[in-house]
Amino acid sequence: MPDWIPTKERDRIDLMRKWKEGLANPGYRARFGWDEADCGEVAAAIDAALEASAAREADRTPEKRLAKDRALKAAVDAIREFANSRLRYNKKIPPGTRLEFGLRERDLQPTPGGEPATRANITGLKPLGGAAVEIRFQDEAAPHSWAIPAAYNGCLLFYAAGPERVEDYALLTSVELMTSHIWRLELPPDAAGSWLSLAARWQNHRGKKGRWSEILHLAVS
């Protein structure tokens, strides 16, 4: 099952704008029992992401890109938490309203249990040229299988590109959901010549994340 939050940045921005409009609807807050303060927190994270994205378009420096990536991640995390706790499984909310927030009926199947029990391992990194990288990953419990376990909707890739290797998971500021065991990561042209540091975690259908893989490094061509 694919993740309901899009992987492409432009599509994520469009989804955030829809969320901002929906969260501002007083009728929804009253009808579905949404706390105004909680809605405000998510809306503030979305505003910060939209502002950072616009600032990056106006100023293409690495600092603006890093600020944008961090703001987008914070907004996605806030959206996912709100959706899992107040939207996806709220029986008062009709399918049409869920769809306004990007949720389709096939995205609502709960996943048994809590966090993913197994760990994702990155098993291969290959520079493809043009600041593109091929990534391969598998489940540690099934080293001879390339299939994504049925309980997971994909493998979250956390990464950062810069002049030095990153050894702290907290500094991996970009996130992408890999939905096939061979994944092509497209980096911006200004990443060429830098170090790519990356790690992975399984994510199940309720947004729960598994244990970290080791942090790996690759020189971007």
N, C-alpha and C positions, 0 to 999 in steps of 0.2 A: 504494500500500500504506500503510495507516495505521500510525502509530507504535504499538508494543506497550505503551509506557508511557502510561497514561491522561492526558488533559489536565485533567480535573476534579480539584480538590484532594482531595475526599472519597475518590475512587477511588484516587488516589495514596497516600493514607494507608492505605487497606485493603491495597494492594499491598505497601507497606513492612512492614506487620505480617506478611504472609505470608513475605516475604523474611527478616525477623528470625527467624521460627520455623524456616525451612529452613536458614539459615546456622548455627543453633545445633545442628543435627542432626549428631552425631558420625559417624553411619553415612554420611551424604552426603560429609562431608569425607574419610573414609577411602576410600570407594568411588570417588569421582570425582577424587581427588588435589588437593583444595582445601587450600591453605595456611591453617592456623588463624589466623595473624596477619592475612592478607588478609581472611578472613571477619570477623575482629574489627574491622577498620577500617571495613568497610561497615556492620556492625552498630552501631558507635559513631555513624556518620553518621545512620543511621536513628533511633537513640535520641535524638540531638540534635534531629532534625526533629520527632519525636513530642512531645518535651518543649516545643519552641518552639510547636508547634501548640496544645497544651493551654494554654500560657501566654497565647497570643493570645486563646483563648476566654474566659479568666478576666479579661483586661485588654485592652480594645479600643483601646488607644492606637496611634498611628502607629509608635512605636518597636517595640512588640511585633510589629506586622504586618511591619515591615521585617526584624526578626530571624527571624520565621517564614519569610518568603519566601526569605531567604538559606539557612536551614537546610534547607528543602525542596529548593532547587536543588542544594545540596551532596550531599544524600542521593540525589537522582535521578542526578546525575553519577556518584556512586560505584557505584550499582546498574548503570547503563548500561555503565560500564567493566568491571565484574566480569562482567556477562552477555556482553559481546562477547569477552572474553578467556578466560573459563573455563566458560561455560554454553551459549551458543547453538550453538557448533560443536564441542562435546565429544561425540564419538560414543558415549561410555560412558553418557551420560545419556538415559534413555528418554523418550518423548513425555509420559508421565503425570507424570514429575518436572518436566520443563520447564513443564508447564501449572501446576504448583503455584507456580511463580515468575512466572506471568503470560505465558509464552511459548507461542504456538500454533505448529503446524507451518508455517503459511503465513508466519510471521515469520522463518523461518530461511534464506530465500534470500539468499545473499551478493550484494553489489553489487561489480561489477568496479571496480578502481582504488582510489585513495585518496580524498582530499578532493574535494568537488564542484568541478568545473572552472569553473562560471559563478557569477555573483553574483545574488542576489535584490535587486530594487529595490522599495521601497514607492512606489506610484504615486498613491495617494490616501488622504486622511484626512478623515473627516467626522464631526463630533459628532452624536450621535443623541438627546441629552438623557438625563437620568437617569443620568449618568456612564457612558454607553455610547458606543462609538466604532466606526465602520465603517472597516475597513482593506482596501485593495486592493494586490496585489503581483503582479509579473511577473518572468520571467527576463530578465536584461539581453541575452542572446543571441537572444531571441525576443520583441521588443517588441510584436509584433502578435498574440501568442498568449497566452491566459489559462491554458493548461494547465500543470500541474506536470510538469516533465520526468520521464520514466519512471524514471530512476536515483535520484530523490529521493522520500522519503516525506512531505515537507511542508516548510514554511518556519518556522523557529524565530523567534518574536518575543520580543525582549528589551526590557523597558520598566521605567519607574519614574515614579511620580506624586508630586509634591511642590511646595513653594512656588516653587522655582526650576528653570530648565532644566538638564538634565544633559548635559554635553558629553564625558563619559568613559564608554567602553563598559563599564568595570569596575563602574560604579555603576548599571548597568541590572540590577536584582536579581530581576525576575520574568520567567518564561519560559512561553511557550505555543506549542504546535505548531499552526500554521494549515494546514489540509488542503484548503481551497478558496480561490480567488483573491479572493473577497469574504468577509471575516471580521468578525464582530461581537465586539468585546472588551468584556466587562462588568466595570467597575471598581466597587469598593465605594462606597457613598453618600458616605463622607467624602472621596473623591477630587474631588468637585465643587468647582470654583473653583481647582483646582491646575493645574500644568503637567504634561502627559504627554510624556515623552521616550521615543523608541523607535527600534529598529533591527532588522534582520532578517538571517538567514543561512539558506541552504539546508541541509538535513540529508539525507544519503543513508540507505539501508537498513541500513548498518552503524554508524550513529550518528556518522559523520564530518561535521563542520561546514564550510561554505564561507566565503568572504570576507564581511566585514561590508558591509551597506549604509551609507549615510550616516545619522547620527542626525537624526531629525526631531522636531519639537515641535508640540504642539497644546494650546490652552487647553481644559480640560474644563468642560463646561457643567453 
